[in-house]
Amino acid sequence: MKLLFSDFTSKSKDLIKRQDYRRILKAYKLLTEAMSLTDSFLSYPMFIEVLVNMVELFWFGYCFVFLPKIDSLTKIFIFIGMLLSFILLSIVLLPAAAANKAAYLSWEVVTSLPAWFPKHHEGIKMYVRQRFNSKVSLSLWDIYRIDKSLFITALGTILTYGVLLGTFGNTQH
């Protein structure tokens, strides 16, 4: 999706020079429909995937840090589990964040079209406001819009809960 939106943004600059706003609007409409369709059928499975990877990363990290007597082979296994969970979380969130950023840049191009075509300013402005008022984006179960800050927040949350649970375990002994 990122490549499609990035390609749209670069080609729309050429179409603006050629005064062809209709092709820009048609292409953007197709892209937003594809992005909405993608989000509608992938948002729930990706939410589950992110949730499972966060739980895995938390428990592997907790076991790695707070289990006192484990052998080195078990530590290696736990570390590989942490690494795998982190990689899977990155594979899901970072490309989606990049696609959302590219979609936002494309939306900015489309909303600036009325300024590029003064002769058709009113018609383009009305068309854009009617059809492209909201920004399309990939989300996690229509709850969270995916961006880079969500990735950092997820890692911070895992770390915070790990410290809290580890501290709670230490006060019990």
RANORGI-V867054 format. One record per helix or strand of 2 or more residues. SS is the DSSP state (H for helix, E for strand). FROM is the first residue (numbers start at 1). TO is the last residue. Records with the same first field share a line. If there is no record, write none. Layout:
SS = FROM-TO ; FROM-TO
//
This chain:
H = 2-17 ; 21-66 ; 72-111 ; 113-116 ; 118-131 ; 148-172
E = 139-140 ; 144-145
//
